[in-house]
Amino acid sequence: MGKSTLLNRLLGQKVAIISPKPQTTWWRILGIKTLPHAQIIFVDTPGIHRARENFNIHMVRAARDSVRDADVLIHITDVTSPDSPEEEGIREDLWRQNAPVLLALNKVDLLPGKEELERVMEDLSRFPYERIIPISALLGDGVQELEEEVIRRLPPGPAYYPEDTVTDQTERLIAAEIIREKIFHLTRQEIPYSCAVITEEFKEDEEKGLIYIRACINVERESQKGIVIGKGGRMLKEIGTLARQELEEIFGKKVFLELWVRVQEGWRKKDPILRDFGFIR
């Protein structure tokens, strides 16, 4: 529904990977925005959905744990499908919390006119949101107003992070996530959901201005390994090239990226492997 796109827009830089596929976010990501009068700690969580597999159950549990700790909740919903059964389930979770809930009505740029937006907003006013704010996370429309509404509801307190900190992610995790984003964009069907990327080595050579990254793409089946590698290694090379180019932009240095693919049979179902990968803490 655009959670990660909104977070990147609020921070003015990319800290969360994005793709048109659902359930792209697998980790809880902090985005920190420091203003002269406030510091906002945004939390991008995995999407709350009907989880069946063990891995997805842990994802949803992590999202719900984050919701319980929040001072302000933002429910982001797609203006073109605001009343889906999944949205109803999310609302039920939100109404159980004590924090105020704002509705960010996303993708308003897709509506044919103002009349349709007014109709949707009037219909959603039956729910006890503190405010309904139409936005386009992609274009930035309404995002400033949403930020101001959040600040109005934050409790007073000290800044928890230095003003130049924008995320709590480690460089290793950033590297793994950028690689995973390219897999989401380049592969289809179940493949992106079966690939867990783990950064196994991250070394920086200050003299050469070079970062060496070695990462493993873990898949669930041998057939998936062949797809990720591709004929003559072409798919893996394309994933690596696109990831390396973006990582060089992020880190401001040349990157030597080494990728390899390993089969971890049914990793999404096995708690010991999920724990090793960091999905269970």
URMOWO-V242305 format. One record per residue. N is the residue number from 0. RES is the residue in one letter. SS is DSSP state (a for helix, b for strand, c for the rest). PHI is phi in whole degrees, -180 to 180 (* if undefined). D_LAST is the distance of its C-alpha to the last C-alpha in Angstrom with 1 decimal. Layout:
# URMOWO-V242305
n,res,ss,phi,d_last
N,RES,SS,PHI,D_LAST
N,RES,SS,PHI,D_LAST
This chain:
# URMOWO-V242305
n,res,ss,phi,d_last
0,M,c,*,26.3
1,G,c,97,26.1
2,K,a,-60,23.1
3,S,a,-70,22.4
4,T,a,-62,26.2
5,L,a,-66,26.6
6,L,a,-59,23.9
7,N,a,-61,25.7
8,R,a,-66,29.0
9,L,a,-63,28.1
10,L,a,-87,27.0
11,G,c,77,29.8
12,Q,c,-160,27.8
13,K,c,-86,25.3
14,V,c,-124,21.7
15,A,c,-128,20.4
16,I,c,-73,21.6
17,I,c,-135,24.0
18,S,c,-160,25.8
19,P,c,-75,28.1
20,K,c,-85,25.8
21,P,c,-72,23.6
22,Q,c,54,19.8
23,T,c,-76,19.8
24,T,c,-78,16.9
25,W,c,-111,13.5
26,W,c,-118,11.5
27,R,c,-79,11.9
28,I,b,-118,14.6
29,L,b,-92,16.5
30,G,b,-121,20.2
31,I,b,-111,22.3
32,K,b,-121,26.1
33,T,b,-108,28.3
34,L,b,-114,31.9
35,P,c,-57,34.7
36,H,c,-114,34.2
37,A,b,-164,30.5
38,Q,b,-124,27.0
39,I,b,-109,24.9
40,I,b,-107,21.2
41,F,b,-85,20.7
42,V,b,-121,17.4
43,D,b,-93,17.5
44,T,c,-109,15.2
45,P,c,-56,15.2
46,G,c,-69,18.4
47,I,c,-80,18.7
48,H,c,-148,20.6
49,R,c,-76,21.6
50,A,c,-91,18.8
51,R,c,-115,19.9
52,E,c,-79,17.8
53,N,a,-56,14.5
54,F,a,-60,12.9
55,N,a,-66,14.7
56,I,a,-61,13.8
57,H,a,-65,10.0
58,M,a,-61,11.5
59,V,a,-65,13.9
60,R,a,-61,11.6
61,A,a,-63,9.8
62,A,a,-64,13.4
63,R,a,-68,14.7
64,D,a,-63,12.4
65,S,a,-67,13.7
66,V,a,-60,17.1
67,R,a,-66,17.3
68,D,c,-93,16.9
69,A,c,-82,19.6
70,D,c,-86,23.2
71,V,b,-138,24.7
72,L,b,-113,23.7
73,I,b,-114,25.2
74,H,b,-94,25.7
75,I,b,-97,26.7
76,T,b,-133,29.0
77,D,b,-78,31.4
78,V,c,-61,34.9
79,T,c,-84,36.2
80,S,c,-148,34.1
81,P,c,-79,33.1
82,D,c,-121,33.7
83,S,c,-71,31.8
84,P,a,-56,30.2
85,E,a,-64,26.7
86,E,a,-64,27.7
87,E,a,-61,28.9
88,G,a,-64,25.5
89,I,a,-65,23.9
90,R,a,-61,26.7
91,E,a,-60,26.1
92,D,a,-64,22.5
93,L,a,-67,23.9
94,W,a,-69,26.8
95,R,c,-78,24.6
96,Q,c,-89,23.4
97,N,c,-90,25.5
98,A,c,-78,25.3
99,P,b,-65,28.2
100,V,b,-118,27.8
101,L,b,-102,29.5
102,L,b,-104,30.4
103,A,b,-97,30.4
104,L,b,-88,32.8
105,N,b,-88,32.1
106,K,c,67,34.4
107,V,a,-66,37.6
108,D,a,-67,39.3
109,L,a,-88,39.5
110,L,c,-77,41.7
111,P,c,-72,45.4
112,G,c,-172,46.5
113,K,a,-65,46.0
114,E,a,-63,47.4
115,E,a,-68,44.6
116,L,a,-63,42.0
117,E,a,-62,43.8
118,R,a,-64,44.0
119,V,a,-65,40.2
120,M,a,-65,39.5
121,E,a,-64,42.1
122,D,a,-64,40.5
123,L,a,-79,37.0
124,S,c,-69,38.6
125,R,c,-72,38.5
126,F,c,-93,34.9
127,P,c,-82,34.1
128,Y,c,-73,32.6
129,E,c,-69,33.7
130,R,b,-150,34.7
131,I,b,-111,34.9
132,I,b,-120,34.9
133,P,b,-72,36.0
134,I,c,-141,34.4
135,S,c,-127,34.2
136,A,c,-61,31.0
137,L,c,-69,32.7
138,L,c,-95,35.9
139,G,c,96,34.7
140,D,c,-63,37.1
141,G,c,77,36.1
142,V,a,-70,32.9
143,Q,a,-63,34.6
144,E,a,-64,35.6
145,L,a,-61,32.1
146,E,a,-60,30.8
147,E,a,-64,33.7
148,E,a,-66,32.9
149,V,a,-64,29.3
150,I,a,-60,30.6
151,R,a,-60,33.2
152,R,a,-104,30.5
153,L,c,-78,28.2
154,P,c,-73,28.6
155,P,c,-66,30.2
156,G,c,175,28.1
157,P,c,-78,27.5
158,A,c,-75,26.1
159,Y,c,-93,22.5
160,Y,c,-130,22.8
161,P,c,-57,25.7
162,E,c,-67,28.0
163,D,c,-94,27.5
164,T,c,-88,23.7
165,V,c,-116,23.0
166,T,b,-158,19.3
167,D,c,-96,16.1
168,Q,c,-71,15.5
169,T,c,-78,16.1
170,E,a,-63,19.1
171,R,a,-63,17.2
172,L,a,-69,15.2
173,I,a,-59,18.5
174,A,a,-61,20.3
175,A,a,-62,18.0
176,E,a,-69,18.3
177,I,a,-65,22.1
178,I,a,-62,22.5
179,R,a,-64,20.7
180,E,a,-60,22.9
181,K,a,-66,26.0
182,I,a,-64,25.0
183,F,a,-62,24.8
184,H,a,-79,28.2
185,L,a,-101,29.9
186,T,c,-115,28.8
187,R,c,-128,29.4
188,Q,c,54,28.5
189,E,c,-85,25.3
190,I,c,-58,25.0
191,P,a,-62,22.8
192,Y,a,-81,20.3
193,S,a,-102,20.2
194,C,c,-109,19.5
195,A,b,-103,16.2
196,V,b,-100,17.2
197,I,b,-123,15.7
198,T,b,-79,17.6
199,E,b,-94,18.5
200,E,b,-150,21.1
201,F,b,-142,22.0
202,K,b,-126,25.2
203,E,b,-115,27.6
204,D,b,-105,31.3
205,E,c,-64,32.9
206,E,c,-65,36.4
207,K,c,-90,36.3
208,G,c,61,34.2
209,L,b,-128,32.0
210,I,b,-114,28.3
211,Y,b,-104,27.4
212,I,b,-125,24.3
213,R,b,-121,23.5
214,A,b,-132,21.1
215,C,b,-112,20.5
216,I,b,-97,20.7
217,N,b,-93,19.2
218,V,b,-117,21.2
219,E,c,-93,21.5
220,R,c,-140,25.2
221,E,a,-61,28.0
222,S,a,-63,29.9
223,Q,a,-69,27.2
224,K,a,-59,27.3
225,G,a,-63,31.0
226,I,a,-69,30.6
227,V,a,-67,28.1
228,I,a,-73,30.5
229,G,c,80,33.5
230,K,a,-65,37.2
231,G,a,66,38.0
232,G,a,80,34.5
233,R,a,-67,35.4
234,M,a,-65,32.3
235,L,a,-63,30.0
236,K,a,-64,32.5
237,E,a,-67,32.5
238,I,a,-58,28.7
239,G,a,-65,28.8
240,T,a,-65,31.8
241,L,a,-65,30.6
242,A,a,-66,27.1
243,R,a,-62,29.0
244,Q,a,-60,31.4
245,E,a,-72,28.9
246,L,a,-64,26.8
247,E,a,-65,30.2
248,E,a,-67,30.8
249,I,a,-67,27.4
250,F,a,-89,27.6
251,G,c,69,31.4
252,K,c,-145,31.9
253,K,b,-65,32.8
254,V,b,-124,29.9
255,F,b,-103,30.3
256,L,b,-113,27.7
257,E,b,-112,27.4
258,L,b,-117,25.7
259,W,b,-143,25.5
260,V,b,-119,24.5
261,R,b,-130,22.9
262,V,b,-90,22.8
263,Q,c,-118,19.6
264,E,c,-50,21.2
265,G,c,57,19.5
266,W,a,-62,16.0
267,R,a,-69,15.1
268,K,a,-99,15.8
269,K,c,-113,14.0
270,D,a,-57,10.5
271,P,a,-59,10.9
272,I,a,-72,11.7
273,L,a,-60,9.1
274,R,a,-69,6.5
275,D,a,-60,9.2
276,F,a,-77,9.7
277,G,c,95,6.4
278,F,c,-79,6.5
279,I,c,-116,3.8
280,R,c,-114,0.0
